């Protein structure tokens, strides 16, 4: 239906959860939310989400917002992340006392929108708050930018990238979330300059959470999002260098939609995978 | 503060959970009507006020002039900006924008007004909250000694019962939480009072709001409705809704309202309840001089400046009288004027003439129809001079008169007309209004169903003892248009909204009857036609016979020998035998 269904290996995770071959993942009959956001789960220009096909969203607040903005056909299944956790309860897990350092996710742009902001100032803030034991995880575009990468490396930070988003037709991004899970489970803290998927993923696997620093500006950021200020007003308790872990875990559970996890049979029916699987088997 | 490239004025404060692209302004209730009048009476000096939800615009200028401070809680960011800019700094108005649960104002407020219920208060940013939870969130803002004026919508209200397509089934963009399923909503005035008590508030007086929630036109104290003699029809008329707007209705809500009053169910079936409550504690800054009124009723079918809210008081004997009016000076627009001092002190008893004639029509009781219409003509004639009428009688329409069994009385005598109207034209105007409503509502009547409103009007006038002349109806329509234009209202045809489901069924039945009658006429005409055709056929045969016979005889006679008479007789006999 749309390429974003297959970003970050989401469709493969769900195919595996449903008992299908993850390398031959069929088309999903609907639109899968591919990242946390505080709009309705999709970009403002979501005309490609054809009415009549479900919008598989992570949490109820997205359904409510989407409804108020004229969108219909929401179906709550939670984030693909929660299905990965269900299938990988122990992968990368280390004893709590061995979890070290902070994994820091600078707010990133994407293929069509760059981020403007001062990385050097961010580095200073990170060092002042986290010390030296910092892993900086860059989005693949910034990771390929030698100049940006060098700024973090020069500060003595470990710099990693979970990979590209990927498509249905190649194996890029197929293990994106798995690599992220392993990194998050070995770190004690997860931090960023804006709320995002990684923060909630980290909170869901026991990381302490922190949101601080220059929130940076996305090029031509859509007004519907309301900017970083709106995030601060909605989740003031998640902003700052020290955040209550239980509160963060509770909010992460809600935003990632743990309560809305569907069974594999239900997903197969919803995604139209029963027939696809039969056809493929034949 | 800048949000989305828009500069928010300093009096707009974002509390979190605001709706950035949403607006409730399109459904702004506008004039505060009797709710605003209630607030002015029970909170003459309201102190620190919180208005929860979109405020009636008509109330804000008064509030900012009388309250120590005014805060408005809105969920829509564009609406908050607009309101903040309309009341810039220095006028004591602060707009809080966001979710009620995120608002934190130490010390609370001396008065909290939730005049529109809760349905435009919550934003999708918070999980669905029940009525009780939202009420608890609002109630915490009422300071000790402070007041709460709250409207609760009745899920079994007359407006809901009359709806063919209930609002809760609309599923508009505002219905991210489906309506109609909240079991914590109060189910009656007593339940509402219990909810208040559970939050430490004491109800001073509870009102039944008619004819619809939102901006009701009438507030009647529940204790008055549930005790003492029945409310006079003239008051019920003021509370009743006329069918208008674009909603599909099952039945005429005005008719349902009349029945609810007659059966003693008005308080239970009111579209909404508005309650005035206080929290125990220090006395308010300035307590009202008088208790909350028995009833407040706004004018129907007229816009500003005519629309006045009347206070009604039920006297110990059960009679209703008008309370003092704030607007006690006469005012005019064109030839139409109003002097509330001439309104009269007492609301007259009796049945509204409209309803009495409709009943007589339903019974095909033409004797009563004639009697009522002659009484109407007599009432107008008494005021006539040289066949023309002026002043108040111009407004003696069938929905502004009551019949006490012997005579007619004006319900609202405050209206005047500067100019003399021929009696026939005036009667034509009054009866035309009635005829339009009678036919539109699909009521049964004794006149041929093919009759137009003009034909019914002319017939009614004749029954009243006046024969309309050419041009009278046109002049009546022009008079109607002039009055409607001056009142800022619409004529009787335009007032009608979509027909109700019951009316549609009646209209279908009427069409079926009309079709049956038309078929009967066709059958009758065909029968007559067949009969005439047969007669014609026979006549033609006779004519042809006569013509052919004559021609044959002439031919034979021509060939017969001269002077022979015997054979001619034979020939004629022979020809007749052949042709016949």
Interface residues (C-beta under 8 A of the other chain):
Chain A: X60 X61 X63 X64 X65 X67 X68 X69 X70 X223 X224 X226 X227 X229 X230 X233 X234 X236
Chain B: X1 X3 X4 X5 X14 X15 X16 X17 X18 X19 X20 X21 X22 X98 X123 X124 X125 X127 X128 X173 X174 X175 X176 X177
